[in-house]
Amino acid sequence: MTRFKIFVVIAALTLTATANAQIGSGIVFDPTNYKNALLRYLQLQKQLLELQKAYALAQQQTQQLPQLAGRFKTSFSDWRSYTAPNTYGNTSAWVNAVNTGSNPLQAYRQIVPAVAAAAPTEQHMAAIWKEQYGELELENARNIQNLQLIGDLRSRATQNQQALQRLADDSQNTSQSMNTQIAVLNKINVGNVILAQEVQDTNQLLLTLLEQITLQSADVQRQRANALNNTARGQSF
């Protein structure tokens, strides 16, 4: 319906309902009603323009980035399983541990032998022995835990990678059902959860490195302390 037709309909209805007097079949022109009808028409016209602007804005907000999948296509590096030769039959357990996190102690002992406790007779040698033995136990415990952590991370890598790829695919999906407000919020939440999990794994790895550095520092400090003690006693060991 054109603006002129809208004006005619509004004016006719208004003048018919509020005419002050009728003579025969004609209608007496009322300037006040005509003015009110004209003002109402102008208001409706202004509202129509505002609605058109709002519709244009809403339509603009629904537009997606052009060539979304092609422009933002991403890929993730594959986490490969750890492999090593098993020439003497003592490395397969280690490989299984770093791939799955299973039986890290058994795997570690096939490579690093246990040291039997001893009872040195000389007091000074006994103290050194206990220090080195305790340090060895701590390093072995750290290494065994590292085997399990590496296996846990690698065993979950494929599943996490698939989830990340699905999230990337869904983010680049141009279908209307995948880009509703709720769908977008769901994808954001999933991304935040995955990020939090990755941060947790990263923190575990950083903690492992810190523990390794602490043990290495303790070993250096132990040797320095023993050297100072031996110097004070006027002997070397």
SULVEN-V264989 format. One record per residue. RES is the residue in three letters. NEAR is the number of other ideal C-beta (glycine too) atoms within 12 Angstrom. D_FIRST is the distance of its C-alpha to the first C-alpha in Angstrom with 1 decimal. Layout:
<<RES & NEAR & D_FIRST> <RES & NEAR & D_FIRST>>
//
This chain:
<<MET & 11 & 0.0> <THR & 9 & 3.8> <ARG & 16 & 6.7> <PHE & 12 & 8.2> <LYS & 12 & 6.3> <ILE & 21 & 6.8> <PHE & 23 & 10.2> <VAL & 17 & 11.0> <VAL & 19 & 10.6> <ILE & 27 & 12.6> <ALA & 28 & 15.1> <ALA & 19 & 15.7> <LEU & 18 & 16.4> <THR & 24 & 18.6> <LEU & 27 & 20.5> <THR & 16 & 21.2> <ALA & 15 & 22.6> <THR & 22 & 24.7> <ALA & 20 & 25.9> <ASN & 14 & 29.6> <ALA & 11 & 30.7> <GLN & 14 & 30.0> <ILE & 10 & 32.0> <GLY & 7 & 31.9> <SER & 6 & 28.4> <GLY & 10 & 27.0> <ILE & 20 & 25.6> <VAL & 18 & 27.5> <PHE & 18 & 25.5> <ASP & 20 & 26.0> <PRO & 13 & 25.7> <THR & 16 & 25.9> <ASN & 24 & 22.9> <TYR & 22 & 20.9> <LYS & 17 & 22.1> <ASN & 20 & 21.3> <ALA & 28 & 17.7> <LEU & 20 & 17.3> <LEU & 18 & 19.1> <ARG & 21 & 16.9> <TYR & 26 & 13.8> <LEU & 18 & 15.7> <GLN & 16 & 16.8> <LEU & 21 & 13.4> <GLN & 20 & 12.6> <LYS & 15 & 16.0> <GLN & 15 & 15.6> <LEU & 17 & 12.6> <LEU & 15 & 14.8> <GLU & 14 & 17.7> <LEU & 14 & 16.0> <GLN & 14 & 15.1> <LYS & 14 & 18.8> <ALA & 14 & 20.1> <TYR & 14 & 18.5> <ALA & 14 & 19.8> <LEU & 13 & 23.2> <ALA & 12 & 23.3> <GLN & 11 & 22.6> <GLN & 11 & 25.3> <GLN & 12 & 27.7> <THR & 14 & 27.5> <GLN & 14 & 28.7> <GLN & 20 & 32.4> <LEU & 13 & 35.1> <PRO & 10 & 35.4> <GLN & 11 & 38.4> <LEU & 21 & 39.3> <ALA & 19 & 42.1> <GLY & 11 & 43.7> <ARG & 13 & 43.7> <PHE & 17 & 45.0> <LYS & 14 & 47.2> <THR & 17 & 50.3> <SER & 11 & 53.5> <PHE & 20 & 56.4> <SER & 10 & 60.1> <ASP & 14 & 62.0> <TRP & 22 & 64.6> <ARG & 12 & 67.5> <SER & 17 & 70.3> <TYR & 23 & 73.6> <THR & 14 & 76.4> <ALA & 19 & 80.0> <PRO & 11 & 83.2> <ASN & 16 & 85.2> <THR & 8 & 88.6> <TYR & 10 & 90.8> <GLY & 12 & 88.5> <ASN & 19 & 87.8> <THR & 20 & 84.4> <SER & 23 & 82.2> <ALA & 25 & 82.0> <TRP & 34 & 80.9> <VAL & 27 & 78.2> <ASN & 27 & 77.0> <ALA & 34 & 77.0> <VAL & 35 & 74.9> <ASN & 30 & 72.4> <THR & 26 & 72.1> <GLY & 25 & 73.9> <SER & 22 & 76.4> <ASN & 22 & 80.1> <PRO & 32 & 80.3> <LEU & 22 & 83.8> <GLN & 20 & 85.2> <ALA & 32 & 83.6> <TYR & 27 & 84.9> <ARG & 20 & 88.5> <GLN & 24 & 88.7> <ILE & 26 & 88.4> <VAL & 22 & 89.8> <PRO & 11 & 93.0> <ALA & 16 & 93.7> <VAL & 17 & 96.6> <ALA & 9 & 99.2> <ALA & 14 & 100.2> <ALA & 14 & 103.7> <ALA & 12 & 106.1> <PRO & 17 & 107.6> <THR & 9 & 110.9> <GLU & 13 & 110.7> <GLN & 12 & 108.7> <HIS & 19 & 107.0> <MET & 19 & 106.0> <ALA & 17 & 104.8> <ALA & 20 & 102.4> <ILE & 25 & 101.1> <TRP & 23 & 100.7> <LYS & 21 & 98.7> <GLU & 24 & 96.4> <GLN & 24 & 95.7> <TYR & 23 & 95.4> <GLY & 20 & 92.8> <GLU & 26 & 90.8> <LEU & 24 & 90.9> <GLU & 19 & 89.6> <LEU & 22 & 86.7> <GLU & 24 & 85.8> <ASN & 24 & 86.1> <ALA & 22 & 83.8> <ARG & 28 & 81.2> <ASN & 28 & 81.4> <ILE & 30 & 81.1> <GLN & 26 & 78.0> <ASN & 29 & 76.5> <LEU & 36 & 77.0> <GLN & 30 & 75.0> <LEU & 31 & 72.2> <ILE & 32 & 71.9> <GLY & 29 & 71.8> <ASP & 26 & 69.2> <LEU & 29 & 66.9> <ARG & 29 & 67.4> <SER & 22 & 67.0> <ARG & 24 & 63.5> <ALA & 28 & 62.5> <THR & 19 & 61.1> <GLN & 17 & 59.0> <ASN & 26 & 57.7> <GLN & 23 & 56.9> <GLN & 17 & 54.9> <ALA & 23 & 52.9> <LEU & 29 & 52.3> <GLN & 21 & 51.2> <ARG & 20 & 48.8> <LEU & 26 & 47.3> <ALA & 23 & 47.0> <ASP & 22 & 45.3> <ASP & 24 & 42.8> <SER & 27 & 42.0> <GLN & 23 & 41.2> <ASN & 21 & 39.3> <THR & 21 & 35.6> <SER & 14 & 34.4> <GLN & 13 & 31.8> <SER & 13 & 34.2> <MET & 22 & 36.8> <ASN & 23 & 34.7> <THR & 14 & 33.3> <GLN & 14 & 34.4> <ILE & 12 & 37.2> <ALA & 18 & 38.4> <VAL & 19 & 38.7> <LEU & 13 & 40.6> <ASN & 19 & 42.9> <LYS & 26 & 43.7> <ILE & 17 & 44.5> <ASN & 15 & 46.8> <VAL & 22 & 48.5> <GLY & 21 & 49.2> <ASN & 15 & 50.6> <VAL & 18 & 52.9> <ILE & 26 & 54.2> <LEU & 18 & 54.8> <ALA & 14 & 56.7> <GLN & 21 & 58.9> <GLU & 22 & 59.6> <VAL & 14 & 60.6> <GLN & 19 & 62.9> <ASP & 23 & 64.5> <THR & 16 & 64.9> <ASN & 15 & 66.6> <GLN & 21 & 69.0> <LEU & 20 & 69.9> <LEU & 15 & 70.4> <LEU & 18 & 72.6> <THR & 26 & 74.6> <LEU & 17 & 75.2> <LEU & 15 & 76.2> <GLU & 22 & 78.7> <GLN & 22 & 80.1> <ILE & 15 & 80.6> <THR & 18 & 82.2> <LEU & 26 & 84.7> <GLN & 18 & 85.5> <SER & 15 & 86.0> <ALA & 22 & 88.2> <ASP & 21 & 90.3> <VAL & 15 & 90.9> <GLN & 16 & 91.7> <ARG & 24 & 94.1> <GLN & 19 & 96.0> <ARG & 14 & 96.2> <ALA & 17 & 97.5> <ASN & 26 & 100.1> <ALA & 17 & 101.2> <LEU & 14 & 101.7> <ASN & 19 & 103.6> <ASN & 18 & 105.8> <THR & 13 & 106.5> <ALA & 12 & 107.5> <ARG & 14 & 109.8> <GLY & 8 & 111.2> <GLN & 14 & 110.2> <SER & 13 & 107.6> <PHE & 21 & 105.8>>
//
